Amino acid sequence: MRTPSRRLEHLSSAIFSELARRKRSAAQRRPVIDLSIGSPDQPPAPELVDVLVEAVRQPGAFGYPMTDGTDEFRAEVAHWYRYRFGVALDPDREVHSLMGSQDGLAHFALAWADPGDVVLVPDPGYPIYAGSVRLAGADLYPMPLRAENDFLPDLAKIPEEVARRARFMILNYPNNPVSAVAPLSFFEQVVSFAKQHDIIVVHDLAYSEMAFDGYRPPSFLQAPGAKDVGIEFNSFSKSFNMAGCRIAYVVGNEEIIKPLAAVKSNVDYGVFLPVQQMAVAALRLDRESGSPNAVGPLYQERRDVLLAALREAGWSIEPPKATMFVWAPVPAGWSSRAFAFALLEEAGVVVVPGSAFGAEGEGYVRIALVQPPDVLREAADRIAASGILQRRPTGV
């Protein structure tokens, strides 16, 4: 029998497939509370839905859209970046639309990495980071994200020979899965490192508006010289509850964006025109409101409810400053995989083992804040009632 491409052997789908299978099995015995996938459970603002509905009714709505986005879309992204970060962008050359940031990240490696090249990837990291490199046939060099370094990569520990071969590095702050944030001073270090070694910087800013306690995450492009070496991805999925719309964008260095645009022009068209109009309305509404995006307070309340309830149950977790996730250390004696599966089987609560995101994720689980506060409180009560936190796994 014919076999599929060897590229698929390195993709991290096995643990997620097993989690889905176990979830289906557990759901036959009791309702499960799914805190695994980071998909927003809220709809977009009603005003944005109205814009989408009206746009769909227009006669020209269903034509082929251009891959780089409409003039209006690119101009509004540029306006919003100046409003939100103080970063100036040329909408005609430094902004390009995407069918979600995952789409852009996947195609970027095809545009910039060849077999034998090295790409610096965070570990743990969102699976498409490593997956895109594998699909491009390039070599992956993991940058460990560890608590003792505030989950920032230690650039000084990247070997000189690796840095010399590296085409680009991927960064993501606020971070999925570890929920860490990066100060602008770190981005300034990254710019210096990238210039020294002629490395492209790819920053994923998907959680820019999902921050708590008054914190406002910076853009990588705010660092002096950042546009000389890098680009930044951002998305409407999390900030505006538009995950199913599949719209995002990449901004920054024109010459770095061009090869990505060339790949996309050969494999797809642009984003559905009514969705682009909805995205324009989202940025404009945010910009003209004069107040921070509402998703931050929503997820801050969920974070506080869940962590308070888990603390009462005996599981103390450092509160994240941003994202829709909690990166939680597992109790002593457990592996991340065994603990996640025990939570599912014994408490009916679904989380993702940290090892699914890379070797450095071992010892943690990722909990998504994708349920209302009362459901999160119930999840914590189930975990407490199961007694899992007070015992070691069987055989240990």
Secondary structure, DSSP 8 states (H G I E B T S, - for coil): -----GGGGGSS-HHHHHHHHHHHHHHTTS--EE--S----S---HHHHHHHHHHHTSTTTTS---TT--HHHHHHHHHHHHHHH-----TTTSEEEESSHHHHHHHHHHHH--TT-EEEEEES--HHHHHHHHHHT-EEEEEE--GGGTT---GGGS-HHHHHHEEEEEEESS-TTT-----HHHHHHHHHHHHHHT-EEEEE-TTTT-B-TT-----GGGSTTHHHHEEEEEESTTTSS-GGG--EEEEE-HHHHHHHHHHHHHH-----HHHHHHHHHHHHHHHHH-S--THHHHHHHHHHHHHHHHHHHT------SBSSEEEEE--TT--HHHHHHHIIIII-EE-EEGGGG-GGGTTEEEEE--S-HHHHHHHHHHHHHHTGGGS--TT-
